[in-house]
Amino acid sequence: MISVVIPALNAERELPRCFDSLISAAVRGVVREVIVADSGSADQTLSIADAAGAHIVTTPSKRRSAGLIAGAAAARSDWLLFLHPETALEPGWENEVESFISQALPERPRAAVFRFALEDFGGEARRAEAKAALRSWLLALPYGDQGLLIPKRLYVKLGGYRDLARMEDADLVRRIGRRRLVGLRARAVNMPRPQTSALRGMWLSLLYALRVPARVVARL
């Protein structure tokens, strides 16, 4: 049913946690293959991916967008699930995804994202989650760390990811459009990140929502 695409660059610390969240879905047959698109890792990323049975593709560019593009091109399933290596889907996510796919209408293709969450118990984490929820609802701009489930046919029709330095996730989501994007209840749980990164992301999202070109936002 699903090809999972994970862009990676020196992700030896994050990948095992991401892989673990896919095991139950793979056993049930919901996940058909896992593709790790490596951008030149110098650590044990490739060894970990190989040991997990993932299909590995490589790209000379270190841009995450290049890995997403290469991984999608290698995928064989009718549905694509893009995940960052630092993202782990919460237990039971495959139940909701299987239901979503079973109700999909070929004449009205839709994509879906998960709820953003942080693997942290502090108040800053809860505030970051609230900001992400507000951004997704108000600006219709979920980030790649929320995952993206999309029919391959729709992905190809939209032109897929573009090779951008940043904001490749927002660029594709904008082309999907609010009406074709569904928010799932299951959470995409991410490893903690610096608060400055979250604040910068909010400002970049606002600029992007104001139709500042993606390449300009990437330079900023």
Backbone as ProteinMPNN parsed JSONL, in Angstrom:
{"seq_chain_A": "MISVVIPALNAERELPRCFDSLISAAVRGVVREVIVADSGSADQTLSIADAAGAHIVTTPSKRRSAGLIAGAAAARSDWLLFLHPETALEPGWENEVESFISQALPERPRAAVFRFALEDFGGEARRAEAKAALRSWLLALPYGDQGLLIPKRLYVKLGGYRDLARMEDADLVRRIGRRRLVGLRARAVNMPRPQTSALRGMWLSLLYALRVPARVVARL", "coords_chain_A": {"N_chain_A": [[0.812, -1.206, 0.0], [1.857, 1.312, 0.889], [4.747, 3.275, 0.264], [7.374, 4.236, 2.2], [9.273, 7.124, 2.46], [12.331, 8.323, 3.441], [14.385, 10.966, 3.857], [17.852, 11.304, 4.427], [20.703, 12.393, 6.267], [23.548, 11.847, 7.859], [22.149, 10.55, 10.027], [22.247, 8.651, 12.071], [21.561, 8.578, 14.778], [18.85, 9.186, 14.888], [17.419, 7.503, 13.108], [16.878, 4.699, 14.0], [14.771, 4.966, 15.867], [12.76, 6.066, 14.259], [12.422, 3.951, 12.4], [11.488, 1.945, 14.147], [8.891, 2.784, 14.666], [7.568, 2.029, 12.429], [7.341, -0.661, 12.253], [5.064, -2.268, 13.098], [3.19, -1.543, 11.165], [4.428, -2.491, 8.882], [4.394, -5.238, 9.359], [1.663, -5.716, 9.2], [1.27, -5.243, 6.565], [0.671, -2.76, 5.631], [2.711, -0.929, 5.203], [4.725, -1.209, 2.496], [7.336, -0.888, 1.569], [10.398, 0.6, 2.678], [12.22, 3.406, 2.011], [15.348, 4.79, 2.147], [16.755, 7.763, 1.456], [19.802, 8.792, 0.923], [22.057, 11.458, 1.511], [24.836, 11.554, 1.413], [25.957, 10.611, 3.876], [28.278, 10.463, 6.609], [28.408, 8.918, 8.79], [27.008, 6.104, 10.567], [24.66, 5.8, 9.171], [23.927, 4.522, 6.68], [24.575, 1.853, 7.203], [22.82, 1.234, 9.274], [20.356, 1.594, 7.985], [20.555, -0.396, 6.025], [20.711, -2.711, 7.614], [18.168, -2.678, 8.654], [16.692, -3.43, 6.537], [15.928, -1.603, 4.658], [15.426, 0.005, 1.49], [17.987, 1.555, -0.233], [18.776, 4.651, -1.633], [20.916, 6.986, -3.231], [22.033, 10.395, -3.33], [23.857, 13.028, -4.88], [23.564, 15.615, -3.987], [23.277, 17.569, -1.017], [20.95, 18.624, -0.172], [17.819, 18.332, 1.444], [15.558, 18.231, -0.103], [16.445, 17.062, -2.468], [16.872, 14.433, -1.693], [14.247, 13.662, -1.063], [13.065, 13.821, -3.577], [14.528, 11.884, -5.017], [13.941, 9.586, -3.531], [11.149, 9.351, -3.858], [11.039, 8.874, -6.594], [12.04, 6.319, -6.72], [10.135, 4.816, -5.481], [7.619, 2.222, -5.345], [4.988, 1.868, -4.683], [1.43, 2.703, -4.574], [0.85, 4.705, -2.842], [2.562, 7.306, -1.112], [4.564, 7.958, 1.713], [6.075, 10.439, 3.297], [8.659, 10.942, 5.556], [10.589, 12.541, 8.088], [13.829, 11.679, 9.4], [14.018, 12.137, 12.141], [11.493, 11.864, 13.055], [8.933, 9.992, 14.579], [6.165, 7.937, 14.249], [3.237, 7.707, 16.241], [2.17, 4.813, 18.19], [-0.256, 2.725, 16.618], [-0.878, 4.345, 14.493], [-1.152, 3.322, 11.941], [-3.704, 2.275, 11.762], [-5.492, 4.44, 11.426], [-4.475, 5.511, 9.062], [-4.842, 3.388, 7.273], [-7.625, 3.332, 7.206], [-8.111, 5.861, 6.125], [-6.979, 5.586, 3.552], [-8.575, 3.538, 2.526], [-10.982, 4.818, 2.176], [-10.476, 6.609, 0.214], [-11.131, 8.437, -2.753], [-10.74, 7.96, -6.17], [-11.372, 9.976, -8.023], [-11.262, 12.208, -6.498], [-8.626, 12.907, -5.244], [-6.745, 13.031, -2.204], [-4.441, 14.31, 0.247], [-2.661, 13.731, 3.36], [-1.699, 14.772, 6.677], [0.067, 14.326, 9.79], [-0.479, 15.012, 13.326], [1.608, 17.377, 14.821], [4.072, 16.722, 17.273], [6.219, 16.803, 20.179], [8.876, 14.973, 21.639], [9.091, 15.537, 24.53], [8.745, 16.754, 27.851], [8.432, 19.288, 28.79], [7.149, 22.677, 29.26], [7.771, 24.35, 27.117], [7.784, 22.639, 24.953], [5.075, 21.967, 24.732], [4.062, 24.445, 24.045], [5.306, 24.836, 21.594], [4.071, 22.816, 20.139], [1.464, 23.796, 20.137], [1.795, 26.11, 18.614], [2.499, 24.975, 16.165], [0.126, 23.641, 15.554], [-1.578, 25.829, 15.289], [-0.396, 27.154, 13.12], [-0.762, 25.225, 11.108], [-3.542, 25.165, 10.928], [-4.324, 27.876, 10.53], [-2.67, 28.94, 8.472], [-2.551, 26.851, 6.736], [-0.203, 25.363, 6.36], [1.41, 22.89, 7.056], [4.447, 21.412, 8.281], [7.26, 19.412, 7.079], [7.985, 17.779, 9.188], [5.673, 16.781, 10.159], [5.04, 14.688, 8.669], [3.921, 13.404, 5.49], [1.359, 12.045, 3.724], [0.487, 10.855, 0.643], [-1.248, 10.197, -2.419], [0.517, 8.564, -5.023], [-0.119, 9.196, -7.603], [-1.288, 11.746, -7.424], [0.877, 13.141, -6.39], [2.69, 13.023, -8.548], [1.191, 14.372, -10.486], [1.165, 16.954, -9.451], [3.747, 17.668, -9.763], [5.577, 16.972, -7.876], [8.149, 17.181, -5.279], [10.166, 20.13, -5.296], [13.503, 21.071, -6.126], [14.644, 22.687, -3.747], [16.441, 24.846, -1.494], [15.386, 25.277, 1.013], [12.15, 25.0, 2.646], [10.868, 23.189, 0.991], [8.873, 21.469, 1.739], [6.676, 23.114, 2.465], [6.271, 24.281, -0.004], [5.311, 22.167, -1.62], [2.987, 21.488, -0.186], [1.492, 23.803, -0.504], [0.813, 23.595, -3.193], [-0.731, 21.327, -3.104], [-2.954, 22.238, -1.681], [-5.459, 23.595, 0.532], [-8.024, 22.374, 0.487], [-7.551, 19.799, -0.334], [-6.132, 18.632, 1.636], [-5.848, 16.736, 4.52], [-6.056, 16.626, 8.049], [-4.762, 14.301, 10.202], [-5.571, 12.397, 13.196], [-3.64, 10.956, 14.568], [-0.33, 11.223, 15.957], [2.765, 12.716, 14.935], [5.675, 12.243, 16.327], [8.341, 14.141, 17.307], [11.88, 14.49, 17.814], [13.299, 16.577, 20.391], [13.984, 20.053, 19.642], [15.969, 23.048, 19.089], [14.567, 26.042, 20.471], [14.918, 28.391, 19.082], [15.022, 27.581, 16.451], [12.376, 26.81, 16.005], [11.054, 29.275, 16.276], [12.195, 30.722, 14.162], [11.217, 29.196, 12.092], [8.478, 29.771, 12.262], [8.389, 32.475, 11.495], [9.357, 32.268, 8.855], [7.331, 30.73, 7.763], [5.212, 32.515, 7.877], [6.073, 34.495, 6.086], [6.079, 32.949, 3.778], [3.384, 32.314, 3.585], [2.46, 34.782, 2.925], [2.986, 34.871, 0.319], [5.619, 35.292, -0.46], [8.212, 34.44, -2.643], [9.395, 31.043, -2.779], [12.157, 30.612, -3.173], [13.273, 32.995, -2.346], [12.551, 33.005, 0.35], [14.054, 30.794, 1.131], [16.686, 31.785, 0.87], [16.644, 33.71, 2.879]], "CA_chain_A": [[0.0, 0.0, 0.0], [2.611, 2.55, 1.102], [6.206, 3.369, 0.261], [7.839, 5.277, 3.112], [10.489, 7.766, 1.962], [13.006, 9.029, 4.521], [15.643, 11.603, 3.455], [18.766, 11.185, 5.562], [22.083, 12.887, 6.213], [24.131, 11.652, 9.194], [20.97, 10.37, 10.88], [22.379, 7.386, 12.802], [20.909, 8.668, 16.084], [17.407, 9.315, 14.75], [16.782, 6.489, 12.267], [16.291, 3.524, 14.667], [13.485, 5.351, 16.466], [11.82, 6.209, 13.144], [12.156, 2.606, 11.905], [10.682, 1.204, 15.125], [7.48, 3.183, 14.571], [7.008, 1.489, 11.185], [7.368, -2.13, 12.288], [3.724, -2.862, 13.141], [2.549, -1.302, 9.872], [5.058, -3.387, 7.918], [3.897, -6.585, 9.647], [0.288, -5.774, 8.709], [1.239, -5.064, 5.118], [0.324, -1.384, 5.273], [3.95, -0.413, 4.625], [5.283, -2.187, 1.561], [8.783, -0.707, 1.489], [10.975, 1.798, 3.299], [13.31, 3.911, 1.182], [16.193, 5.812, 2.763], [17.454, 8.531, 0.424], [20.959, 9.324, 1.639], [22.721, 12.588, 0.848], [26.265, 11.566, 1.669], [26.23, 10.462, 5.311], [29.612, 10.024, 6.981], [28.29, 8.114, 10.006], [26.515, 4.742, 10.351], [23.303, 5.858, 8.617], [23.713, 3.502, 5.649], [24.627, 0.537, 7.834], [21.568, 1.068, 10.019], [19.292, 1.429, 7.0], [20.725, -1.709, 5.398], [20.362, -3.729, 8.609], [16.722, -2.639, 8.841], [16.043, -3.918, 5.321], [15.446, -0.487, 3.832], [16.005, 0.201, 0.16], [18.809, 2.757, -0.143], [19.137, 5.4, -2.828], [21.833, 8.062, -2.866], [21.996, 11.599, -4.151], [25.069, 13.824, -4.643], [23.197, 16.877, -3.336], [22.992, 17.454, 0.404], [19.638, 19.189, 0.098], [16.79, 17.353, 1.796], [14.63, 18.13, -1.234], [17.003, 16.11, -3.438], [16.594, 13.095, -1.175], [12.813, 13.409, -1.21], [12.808, 13.6, -5.007], [15.111, 10.591, -5.407], [13.195, 8.52, -2.87], [9.845, 9.222, -4.507], [11.245, 8.279, -7.923], [12.326, 4.89, -6.561], [9.002, 4.158, -4.813], [6.817, 1.346, -6.203], [3.614, 1.759, -4.197], [0.461, 3.706, -5.029], [0.835, 5.782, -1.85], [3.863, 7.71, -0.594], [4.579, 8.561, 3.038], [7.359, 11.097, 3.512], [8.961, 11.137, 6.97], [11.934, 12.937, 8.447], [14.407, 10.638, 10.253], [13.798, 12.441, 13.558], [10.061, 11.725, 13.309], [8.4, 8.648, 14.834], [4.704, 7.959, 14.325], [2.809, 7.076, 17.48], [1.574, 3.486, 18.007], [-1.624, 2.69, 16.124], [-1.089, 5.274, 13.383], [-1.511, 2.61, 10.708], [-5.155, 2.059, 11.72], [-6.113, 5.618, 10.833], [-4.01, 5.635, 7.686], [-5.516, 2.357, 6.488], [-8.997, 3.798, 7.028], [-8.057, 7.0, 5.197], [-6.718, 5.08, 2.201], [-9.717, 2.739, 2.074], [-12.067, 5.733, 1.838], [-10.015, 7.538, -0.818], [-11.851, 8.411, -4.027], [-9.81, 8.264, -7.264], [-11.711, 11.237, -8.691], [-11.018, 13.313, -5.568], [-7.453, 12.51, -4.465], [-6.391, 13.904, -1.085], [-3.246, 13.984, 1.018], [-2.898, 13.847, 4.797], [-0.551, 15.007, 7.55], [-0.147, 13.948, 11.179], [-0.372, 16.097, 14.303], [2.975, 17.576, 15.286], [4.307, 16.581, 18.703], [7.616, 16.724, 20.569], [9.181, 13.997, 22.677], [9.613, 16.358, 25.614], [7.689, 16.964, 28.834], [8.453, 20.665, 29.246], [6.141, 23.614, 28.775], [8.161, 24.874, 25.809], [7.361, 21.666, 23.941], [3.624, 22.097, 24.529], [3.819, 25.701, 23.321], [5.718, 24.602, 20.208], [3.008, 22.022, 19.515], [0.314, 24.683, 19.923], [2.136, 26.982, 17.492], [2.422, 24.173, 14.944], [-1.293, 23.409, 15.276], [-2.13, 27.095, 14.816], [0.119, 27.382, 11.775], [-1.408, 24.29, 10.177], [-4.945, 25.534, 10.749], [-4.494, 29.235, 10.041], [-1.956, 29.169, 7.218], [-2.588, 25.618, 5.936], [1.181, 25.084, 6.007], [2.117, 21.934, 7.917], [5.833, 21.171, 7.895], [7.626, 18.034, 6.777], [8.1, 16.974, 10.401], [4.355, 16.207, 10.434], [4.828, 13.628, 7.701], [2.999, 13.688, 4.39], [0.826, 10.86, 3.044], [-0.099, 11.369, -0.597], [-1.278, 9.233, -3.532], [1.606, 8.844, -5.951], [-0.697, 9.827, -8.793], [-1.431, 13.173, -7.137], [2.238, 13.67, -6.256], [3.24, 13.2, -9.899], [0.397, 15.396, -11.154], [1.554, 18.261, -8.918], [5.153, 17.936, -10.07], [6.419, 16.492, -6.783], [8.997, 18.152, -4.584], [11.104, 20.901, -6.107], [14.844, 21.068, -5.542], [14.829, 23.957, -3.06], [17.34, 24.797, -0.339], [14.512, 25.209, 2.182], [10.716, 25.177, 2.41], [10.345, 22.282, -0.034], [7.641, 20.888, 2.256], [5.617, 24.109, 2.324], [6.047, 24.49, -1.436], [4.434, 21.106, -2.107], [1.696, 21.593, 0.498], [0.731, 24.89, -1.131], [0.247, 23.093, -4.445], [-1.803, 20.392, -2.75], [-4.113, 23.091, -1.385], [-6.169, 23.322, 1.776], [-9.176, 21.498, 0.28], [-7.123, 18.419, -0.581], [-5.238, 18.238, 2.719], [-6.577, 16.273, 5.702], [-5.274, 16.487, 9.263], [-5.052, 13.069, 10.914], [-5.515, 12.503, 14.658], [-2.397, 10.352, 15.044], [0.738, 12.194, 16.116], [4.135, 12.53, 14.477], [6.424, 12.668, 17.51], [9.681, 14.53, 16.892], [12.893, 14.703, 18.848], [13.363, 17.996, 20.762], [14.807, 20.9, 18.797], [16.153, 24.361, 19.703], [13.42, 26.931, 20.338], [15.214, 29.392, 18.058], [14.651, 26.986, 15.172], [10.922, 26.863, 15.896], [10.664, 30.666, 16.056], [12.572, 31.065, 12.799], [10.273, 28.517, 11.213], [7.204, 30.502, 12.276], [8.536, 33.67, 10.664], [9.458, 31.856, 7.455], [5.994, 30.3, 7.349], [4.402, 33.719, 7.66], [6.515, 35.081, 4.817], [5.638, 32.081, 2.691], [1.939, 32.473, 3.479], [2.243, 36.077, 2.281], [3.351, 34.654, -1.084], [7.015, 35.563, -0.782], [8.676, 33.267, -3.387], [10.1, 30.044, -1.986], [13.614, 30.765, -3.286], [13.624, 34.151, -1.515], [12.46, 32.532, 1.729], [15.19, 29.897, 1.35], [17.868, 32.607, 1.095], [16.499, 34.321, 4.207]], "C_chain_A": [[0.853, 1.267, 0.0], [4.104, 2.33, 0.929], [6.582, 4.527, 1.176], [9.169, 5.81, 2.598], [11.087, 8.608, 3.086], [14.302, 9.645, 3.986], [16.591, 11.62, 4.645], [20.132, 11.78, 5.251], [22.643, 12.817, 7.635], [23.028, 11.511, 10.248], [21.042, 9.096, 11.708], [21.664, 7.414, 14.154], [19.398, 8.637, 15.968], [16.736, 8.12, 14.064], [16.185, 5.3, 13.016], [14.918, 3.819, 15.266], [12.406, 5.484, 15.395], [11.434, 4.834, 12.602], [11.235, 1.829, 12.84], [9.196, 1.522, 14.992], [6.796, 2.62, 13.335], [6.824, -0.021, 11.227], [5.973, -2.734, 12.242], [2.996, -2.685, 11.819], [3.13, -2.209, 8.793], [4.559, -4.814, 8.104], [2.486, -6.762, 9.098], [0.18, -5.614, 7.204], [0.832, -3.68, 4.679], [1.531, -0.698, 4.63], [4.577, -1.503, 3.768], [6.805, -2.1, 1.51], [9.176, 0.58, 2.204], [12.197, 2.187, 2.48], [14.059, 4.991, 1.945], [16.994, 6.479, 1.641], [18.599, 9.284, 1.099], [21.684, 10.388, 0.819], [24.194, 12.7, 1.206], [26.635, 11.457, 3.132], [27.643, 9.928, 5.55], [29.596, 9.192, 8.259], [27.75, 6.721, 9.656], [25.094, 4.705, 9.755], [23.038, 4.724, 7.628], [23.718, 2.098, 6.235], [23.337, 0.238, 8.585], [20.409, 0.828, 9.059], [19.351, 0.054, 6.346], [20.32, -2.83, 6.358], [18.858, -3.807, 8.835], [15.962, -3.132, 7.613], [15.491, -2.827, 4.436], [16.129, -0.503, 2.468], [16.742, 1.537, 0.183], [19.026, 3.357, -1.528], [20.033, 6.553, -2.371], [21.699, 9.229, -3.833], [23.239, 12.425, -3.855], [24.79, 15.135, -3.916], [22.885, 16.633, -1.868], [21.665, 18.093, 0.78], [18.64, 18.087, 0.44], [15.815, 17.157, 0.64], [15.128, 17.122, -2.263], [16.757, 14.675, -2.991], [15.136, 12.721, -1.324], [12.467, 13.085, -2.665], [13.305, 12.219, -5.431], [14.343, 9.432, -4.781], [11.846, 8.281, -3.515], [9.978, 8.559, -5.873], [11.473, 6.777, -7.836], [11.136, 4.111, -5.993], [8.144, 3.375, -5.8], [5.344, 1.291, -5.814], [2.729, 2.886, -4.732], [0.369, 4.889, -4.075], [2.246, 6.038, -1.352], [3.677, 8.318, 0.792], [5.979, 9.115, 3.268], [7.532, 11.378, 5.001], [10.384, 11.648, 7.12], [12.518, 11.876, 9.384], [14.197, 10.884, 11.743], [12.342, 12.303, 13.972], [9.688, 10.259, 13.51], [6.888, 8.759, 14.964], [4.249, 7.173, 15.557], [2.133, 5.725, 17.215], [0.106, 3.567, 17.575], [-1.893, 3.595, 14.94], [-1.583, 4.575, 12.129], [-3.015, 2.343, 10.617], [-5.865, 3.227, 11.034], [-5.728, 5.782, 9.374], [-4.698, 4.612, 6.782], [-6.962, 2.742, 6.213], [-9.056, 4.941, 6.021], [-7.887, 6.526, 3.756], [-7.926, 4.311, 1.665], [-10.886, 3.61, 1.64], [-11.697, 6.714, 0.728], [-10.791, 7.334, -2.116], [-10.892, 8.798, -5.15], [-10.086, 9.607, -7.932], [-11.49, 12.45, -7.793], [-9.82, 12.972, -4.675], [-7.127, 13.535, -3.371], [-5.119, 13.402, -0.419], [-3.558, 14.188, 2.498], [-1.586, 14.09, 5.535], [-0.929, 14.59, 8.972], [-0.078, 15.176, 12.08], [1.059, 16.184, 14.806], [3.052, 17.433, 16.802], [5.805, 16.476, 18.946], [7.792, 15.713, 21.695], [9.864, 14.718, 23.848], [8.463, 16.67, 26.557], [7.585, 18.417, 29.3], [7.353, 21.532, 28.645], [6.469, 24.186, 27.409], [7.715, 23.943, 24.691], [5.876, 21.797, 23.657], [3.306, 23.376, 23.764], [4.215, 25.555, 21.852], [4.662, 23.792, 19.454], [1.789, 22.885, 19.212], [0.565, 25.617, 18.744], [2.029, 26.23, 16.169], [0.975, 23.915, 14.553], [-1.944, 24.669, 14.717], [-1.678, 27.389, 13.393], [-0.582, 26.498, 10.757], [-2.839, 24.691, 9.89], [-5.097, 26.898, 10.07], [-3.887, 29.439, 8.661], [-2.03, 27.982, 6.267], [-1.195, 25.261, 5.44], [1.825, 24.142, 7.025], [3.528, 21.72, 7.386], [6.078, 19.696, 7.623], [7.754, 17.161, 8.003], [6.741, 16.493, 10.902], [4.067, 15.036, 9.511], [3.898, 14.091, 6.594], [2.64, 12.382, 3.703], [0.079, 11.34, 1.809], [-0.158, 10.263, -1.657], [-0.178, 9.573, -4.534], [1.089, 9.539, -7.209], [-0.856, 11.335, -8.608], [-0.06, 13.833, -7.026], [2.839, 13.968, -7.63], [2.506, 14.317, -10.625], [0.817, 16.798, -10.722], [3.011, 18.612, -9.223], [6.11, 17.553, -8.962], [7.161, 17.596, -6.06], [9.881, 18.876, -5.591], [12.437, 20.975, -5.372], [15.163, 22.436, -4.954], [15.764, 23.78, -1.872], [16.559, 24.674, 0.961], [13.068, 25.299, 1.719], [10.169, 24.291, 1.308], [9.034, 21.645, 0.415], [6.463, 21.851, 2.092], [5.272, 24.35, 0.855], [5.103, 23.432, -1.999], [3.046, 21.199, -1.478], [0.85, 22.703, -0.116], [0.09, 24.414, -2.422], [-0.832, 22.046, -4.204], [-3.086, 21.17, -2.459], [-4.867, 22.645, -0.143], [-7.288, 22.3, 1.586], [-8.789, 20.035, 0.076], [-6.218, 17.898, 0.535], [-6.035, 17.93, 3.981], [-5.617, 16.179, 6.887], [-5.692, 15.226, 10.007], [-4.948, 13.286, 12.428], [-4.202, 11.961, 15.215], [-1.266, 11.378, 15.023], [2.046, 11.743, 15.46], [5.022, 13.117, 15.57], [7.885, 12.896, 17.127], [10.617, 14.671, 18.081], [12.98, 16.197, 19.145], [14.309, 18.767, 19.858], [14.949, 22.261, 19.461], [14.946, 25.266, 19.464], [13.649, 27.983, 19.264], [14.846, 28.876, 16.677], [13.146, 27.06, 14.952], [10.449, 28.281, 15.602], [11.009, 31.102, 14.637], [11.605, 30.442, 11.811], [8.935, 29.227, 11.137], [7.282, 31.731, 11.387], [8.619, 33.32, 9.181], [8.108, 31.395, 6.919], [5.109, 31.49, 7.043], [4.775, 34.379, 6.349], [6.014, 34.26, 3.637], [4.136, 32.2, 2.48], [1.577, 33.79, 2.806], [2.7, 36.069, 0.826], [4.732, 35.178, -1.448], [7.559, 34.316, -1.486], [9.54, 32.34, -2.53], [11.608, 30.234, -2.031], [14.1, 31.959, -2.463], [13.595, 33.747, -0.041], [13.635, 31.635, 2.062], [16.464, 30.692, 1.617], [17.822, 33.273, 2.461], [16.789, 33.322, 5.311]], "O_chain_A": [[0.612, 2.185, -0.784], [4.656, 1.33, 1.388], [6.161, 5.663, 0.956], [10.088, 5.036, 2.33], [10.427, 9.5, 3.619], [15.24, 8.906, 3.687], [16.171, 11.923, 5.762], [20.639, 11.683, 4.134], [22.273, 13.609, 8.502], [22.985, 12.256, 11.226], [20.005, 8.512, 12.022], [21.207, 6.373, 14.627], [18.723, 8.117, 16.856], [15.607, 7.766, 14.405], [15.062, 4.908, 12.699], [14.008, 2.995, 15.173], [11.268, 5.063, 15.601], [10.254, 4.572, 12.367], [10.317, 1.141, 12.391], [8.346, 0.651, 15.179], [5.576, 2.72, 13.202], [6.212, -0.595, 10.327], [5.717, -3.624, 11.432], [2.262, -3.577, 11.392], [2.414, -2.646, 7.893], [4.324, -5.524, 7.126], [2.145, -7.83, 8.588], [-0.888, -5.827, 6.629], [0.66, -3.435, 3.485], [1.394, 0.021, 3.64], [4.915, -2.581, 4.257], [7.486, -3.122, 1.417], [8.387, 1.518, 2.315], [13.103, 1.377, 2.284], [13.469, 5.995, 2.346], [17.801, 5.837, 0.969], [18.378, 10.295, 1.766], [21.894, 10.243, -0.386], [24.739, 13.8, 1.295], [27.544, 12.15, 3.588], [28.14, 9.074, 4.816], [30.651, 8.803, 8.758], [28.01, 6.216, 8.564], [24.415, 3.681, 9.835], [22.022, 4.038, 7.736], [22.942, 1.244, 5.804], [22.826, -0.88, 8.535], [19.574, -0.045, 9.296], [18.32, -0.585, 6.137], [19.66, -3.788, 5.954], [18.329, -4.868, 9.167], [14.736, -3.241, 7.639], [14.673, -3.093, 3.555], [17.261, -0.967, 2.324], [16.166, 2.549, 0.582], [19.408, 2.662, -2.47], [19.909, 7.032, -1.244], [21.307, 9.067, -4.988], [23.646, 12.521, -2.697], [25.689, 15.703, -3.295], [22.297, 15.61, -1.514], [21.298, 18.096, 1.955], [18.621, 17.036, -0.2], [15.306, 16.057, 0.427], [14.329, 16.405, -2.866], [16.467, 13.804, -3.811], [14.818, 11.585, -1.674], [11.673, 12.186, -2.939], [12.599, 11.477, -6.115], [14.121, 8.41, -5.43], [11.44, 7.134, -3.702], [9.12, 7.768, -6.265], [11.141, 6.041, -8.766], [11.132, 2.88, -6.023], [7.956, 3.795, -6.942], [4.535, 0.721, -6.547], [3.216, 3.882, -5.268], [-0.129, 5.952, -4.446], [3.034, 5.106, -1.189], [2.75, 9.095, 1.02], [6.943, 8.363, 3.414], [6.662, 11.978, 5.632], [11.28, 11.244, 6.378], [11.759, 11.228, 10.104], [14.197, 9.936, 12.529], [11.992, 12.592, 15.117], [10.072, 9.395, 12.722], [6.391, 9.595, 15.718], [4.797, 6.117, 15.874], [1.583, 5.513, 16.134], [-0.666, 4.371, 18.098], [-3.011, 3.622, 14.426], [-2.337, 5.15, 11.344], [-3.549, 2.2, 9.517], [-6.726, 3.03, 10.177], [-6.559, 6.148, 8.544], [-5.09, 4.933, 5.66], [-7.471, 2.508, 5.117], [-9.944, 4.984, 5.169], [-8.569, 7.008, 2.851], [-8.261, 4.421, 0.485], [-11.7, 3.185, 0.82], [-12.51, 7.555, 0.346], [-11.068, 6.204, -2.52], [-10.286, 9.868, -5.089], [-9.159, 10.298, -8.356], [-11.526, 13.587, -8.263], [-9.988, 12.77, -3.473], [-7.221, 14.743, -3.586], [-4.771, 12.224, -0.512], [-4.596, 14.75, 2.847], [-0.514, 13.678, 5.09], [-2.111, 14.514, 9.309], [0.333, 16.251, 11.644], [1.654, 15.171, 15.176], [2.206, 17.956, 17.527], [6.568, 16.111, 18.051], [6.955, 15.614, 22.592], [11.052, 14.528, 24.11], [7.326, 16.834, 26.114], [6.73, 18.737, 30.125], [6.716, 21.165, 27.658], [5.567, 24.477, 26.624], [7.318, 24.393, 23.616], [5.449, 21.747, 22.504], [2.396, 23.399, 22.935], [3.541, 26.086, 20.968], [4.392, 24.048, 18.281], [1.155, 22.734, 18.168], [-0.346, 25.887, 17.96], [1.536, 26.766, 15.177], [0.626, 23.96, 13.373], [-2.755, 24.602, 13.794], [-2.474, 27.819, 12.558], [-0.954, 26.956, 9.676], [-3.309, 24.578, 8.758], [-5.899, 27.055, 9.15], [-4.51, 30.036, 7.784], [-1.617, 28.089, 5.112], [-1.007, 24.907, 4.277], [2.701, 24.563, 7.781], [3.772, 21.833, 6.185], [5.231, 18.846, 7.896], [7.649, 15.939, 7.905], [6.661, 15.863, 11.957], [2.983, 14.454, 9.557], [3.169, 15.069, 6.757], [3.508, 11.694, 3.166], [-0.853, 12.137, 1.912], [0.782, 9.478, -1.78], [0.031, 10.742, -4.856], [1.781, 10.368, -7.802], [-0.59, 12.108, -9.528], [0.142, 14.947, -7.509], [3.422, 15.03, -7.847], [3.133, 15.125, -11.31], [0.823, 17.725, -11.533], [3.45, 19.733, -8.965], [7.316, 17.774, -9.076], [6.853, 18.779, -6.203], [10.289, 18.308, -6.604], [12.483, 20.945, -4.142], [15.858, 23.243, -5.571], [15.865, 22.689, -1.311], [17.022, 24.036, 1.907], [12.787, 25.626, 0.566], [9.12, 24.592, 0.738], [8.183, 21.317, -0.411], [5.388, 21.458, 1.637], [4.114, 24.593, 0.515], [4.198, 23.754, -2.767], [2.04, 21.01, -2.163], [-0.367, 22.565, -0.236], [-1.046, 24.78, -2.723], [-1.746, 21.898, -5.015], [-4.164, 20.808, -2.93], [-4.903, 21.459, 0.185], [-7.48, 21.441, 2.446], [-9.604, 19.137, 0.288], [-5.606, 16.84, 0.394], [-6.805, 18.766, 4.455], [-4.491, 15.705, 6.74], [-6.85, 15.095, 10.402], [-4.317, 14.24, 12.883], [-3.708, 12.457, 16.227], [-1.243, 12.28, 14.186], [2.378, 10.558, 15.437], [5.111, 14.335, 15.721], [8.577, 11.979, 16.684], [10.189, 14.938, 19.204], [12.76, 17.011, 18.248], [15.301, 18.227, 19.368], [14.135, 22.608, 20.317], [14.368, 25.258, 18.377], [12.704, 28.423, 18.609], [14.405, 29.645, 15.822], [12.689, 27.341, 13.844], [9.553, 28.481, 14.782], [10.212, 31.773, 13.981], [11.217, 31.066, 10.823], [8.319, 29.283, 10.072], [6.363, 32.007, 10.616], [8.02, 33.997, 8.346], [7.779, 31.641, 5.758], [4.35, 31.482, 6.073], [3.901, 34.781, 5.581], [5.579, 34.809, 2.625], [3.66, 32.189, 1.345], [0.518, 33.907, 2.19], [2.791, 37.115, 0.184], [4.994, 35.477, -2.613], [7.38, 33.215, -0.966], [10.307, 32.788, -1.677], [12.278, 30.035, -1.017], [15.215, 31.938, -1.94], [14.493, 34.097, 0.725], [14.166, 31.705, 3.171], [17.245, 30.324, 2.494], [18.849, 33.388, 3.129], [16.715, 33.666, 6.49]]}, "name": "protein", "num_of_chains": 1, "seq": "MISVVIPALNAERELPRCFDSLISAAVRGVVREVIVADSGSADQTLSIADAAGAHIVTTPSKRRSAGLIAGAAAARSDWLLFLHPETALEPGWENEVESFISQALPERPRAAVFRFALEDFGGEARRAEAKAALRSWLLALPYGDQGLLIPKRLYVKLGGYRDLARMEDADLVRRIGRRRLVGLRARAVNMPRPQTSALRGMWLSLLYALRVPARVVARL"}
